[in-house]
Amino acid sequence: MKRLLLILASIAFAQQELLAESNTQYVRLTKAMVINYGEPSLSRLKYLKVAVDVRVPSASAADLVEYHRPMLLDALVTVFTDLEAEVVKSADGKEEIRQQALAELQRAMKAEEGDQVIEDLLFSSFVVQR
């Protein structure tokens, strides 16, 4: 019986340590960013309305993202305005855009902080007007 209690106590302690180490947080970068994308056209402009959240490993990483928010938003604008209409149309294109935006944000954070900080990027909204 003592052995069982010892094992259960060890498991509970290990779970608490894992929870303490795994302090994943999500940071909203934009609620709704509206951007022109693609080649300029006199006949019709194309718009993308996107909301972006990022996943970071800790509260201190979330603070760094908040601190560098203006730089990160600029990086997102650069990525989104350079998009081609064919890429934006498809589901595969959306994933490609997500990967490209994530890589750009990680590059920017690595340049500023020496670490990528951002683990993942999620679109909480992605609306296209062609």
C-alpha positions in Angstrom: 0.0 0.0 0.0 2.8 2.4 0.9 4.4 1.6 -2.4 1.3 2.5 -4.3 0.9 5.8 -2.5 4.6 6.6 -3.2 4.0 5.9 -6.9 0.9 8.0 -7.0 2.7 10.9 -5.2 5.5 10.7 -7.7 3.1 10.8 -10.7 1.3 13.8 -9.2 4.6 15.6 -8.6 5.8 14.9 -12.1 2.5 16.2 -13.6 2.9 19.5 -11.5 6.4 19.9 -12.8 5.3 19.5 -16.4 2.5 22.0 -16.0 4.9 24.5 -14.4 7.4 24.0 -17.3 4.7 24.2 -20.0 3.5 27.7 -19.7 2.4 28.1 -23.3 0.5 31.3 -24.0 -1.2 32.8 -27.0 -0.7 36.5 -27.9 -3.1 38.3 -30.2 -1.0 40.4 -32.7 -4.0 41.8 -34.6 -7.8 41.8 -34.2 -8.5 42.6 -37.8 -5.9 43.9 -40.2 -7.1 44.9 -43.6 -4.5 45.0 -46.3 -4.4 45.4 -50.1 -2.5 42.5 -51.7 -1.3 41.5 -55.2 -0.4 43.6 -58.1 -2.1 47.0 -58.1 -4.9 47.3 -60.6 -7.0 50.2 -61.8 -10.0 48.0 -62.3 -10.2 46.3 -58.9 -8.3 46.2 -55.6 -7.9 43.0 -53.7 -8.2 43.0 -49.9 -7.3 40.6 -47.2 -8.7 40.9 -43.7 -6.8 38.8 -41.2 -6.5 38.4 -37.4 -3.2 36.8 -36.2 -2.4 35.1 -33.0 1.0 33.6 -32.0 1.9 30.8 -29.6 4.9 31.4 -27.3 6.4 29.1 -24.7 6.2 31.3 -21.6 4.9 34.5 -20.0 8.3 36.2 -20.5 8.2 35.3 -24.3 4.7 36.8 -24.4 6.1 40.0 -22.9 8.8 40.1 -25.6 6.2 39.7 -28.3 4.1 42.5 -26.8 7.2 44.7 -26.6 8.1 44.1 -30.3 4.5 44.3 -31.5 5.1 47.3 -33.9 8.0 45.5 -35.6 6.1 42.3 -35.9 3.1 44.1 -37.4 5.4 45.7 -39.9 6.7 42.2 -40.8 3.2 40.9 -41.3 2.2 43.9 -43.5 5.3 43.2 -45.7 4.3 39.5 -46.0 0.7 40.1 -46.8 1.1 42.9 -49.3 3.5 40.8 -51.4 1.0 38.0 -51.8 -0.1 36.8 -55.2 -3.8 36.4 -55.9 -3.4 32.7 -56.9 -1.8 31.9 -53.5 -4.6 33.6 -51.5 -7.3 31.7 -53.3 -6.5 28.1 -52.1 -6.4 26.3 -48.8 -2.9 25.2 -49.6 -2.0 28.8 -50.3 -3.4 29.8 -46.9 -1.1 27.3 -45.2 1.8 28.6 -47.3 1.0 32.2 -46.2 0.9 31.0 -42.6 4.3 29.4 -42.8 5.8 32.4 -44.6 4.4 34.8 -41.9 5.6 32.5 -39.1 9.1 32.4 -40.6 9.2 36.1 -41.0 8.1 36.8 -37.4 10.6 34.2 -36.1 13.4 35.9 -38.2 12.5 39.3 -36.8 12.5 38.1 -33.2 15.8 36.2 -33.7 17.4 39.4 -35.0 16.1 41.5 -32.1 16.3 39.0 -29.2 18.7 36.2 -30.4 15.9 33.7 -30.1 12.9 32.9 -32.3 10.5 33.1 -29.3 7.4 32.5 -31.4 6.5 28.8 -31.8 3.5 29.0 -34.1 1.2 31.4 -35.8 -2.6 31.0 -36.1 -5.2 32.9 -38.2 -8.3 33.5 -36.1 -9.8 35.2 -39.1 -8.9 35.1 -42.8 -11.2 36.8 -45.2 -10.4 37.5 -48.8 -12.1 40.0 -51.2 -11.2 39.7 -54.8 
